[in-house]
Amino acid sequence: LESGRRFNAKARNVQARPSAEPLAQGRRYVAAPGETILKAAAPAGAIRLEVLSTAGFEAGRMLRVGAGLPTAEDRPLVGFGSLLLGEPLAHAHAAGELVVILIMAATGTKLAHGAAEAGDRDPGLARLHTTAVRKTQAEDAKVQNWAKKVEEEDDCKKEEAKAKSSRKVFEAKIAVNKKMEEERFKKEAVKAEALKKAEEAREEASRKKEKERSKREAARAEVARKAEEECLKREAVKAEAAAKAADAKVRKIRDEEEKRLRSETTATEARAKAEKVKAEAHRK
């Protein structure tokens, strides 16, 4: 387009109208199928655009941010996530502003053909077309370099994200293993405590059984002692009764012996008296 003319992205076709920011000579833009709006505001200096959709957009193409507004600006698209720009924004853009993709139709072949046609009419116009071809190729190379650089940065970021993810997974595994080890230690501690309590309960039950056995043994010994005492008492009673019986028998025998002796003494005295009487009578 001629200097001072600009593409109206909102109309989705090529319209020549005055502009405060004229395009470089030899450039011509047509609307591409890709069109979306900003999902979040983009401040000045941003190289990342959050958009609703990236359908129809291709890396290496030119984007118009804020199409149809005074702050509209063109930037190369070098990657996605949502949209990555090759150059930072010069203006701030609010959410909801239109973002469209533009296709650079002024390729080197077409400009060279235009330069040949213009050279037939005007050598100065041919030089102008040649300069436009060189600028276009240089800017295309710049966009490609930006795209390559952003792709490399994206690869580096992906590798870093992958490494971070692997590190996080490793740390998560370590945390899980540590937690499992702690749980195992806790279970073992609980098990050991349960075993200790069970052992203490068994010991206490054994002590109680031993105490009960001792009580039973003491009770049996007491019963045996009492039985022995009763037996001794009965033996003593029997012995005392036997002694009394023996004493009674001895007394009876002694009494009988004394009675016999008295009878014998009386009989002897009676015989002696009779003998004396008889002797007296004989003397007489």
Order of alpha helices (4+ residues) and beta strands (2+ residues): beta-beta-beta-beta-beta-beta-alpha-alpha
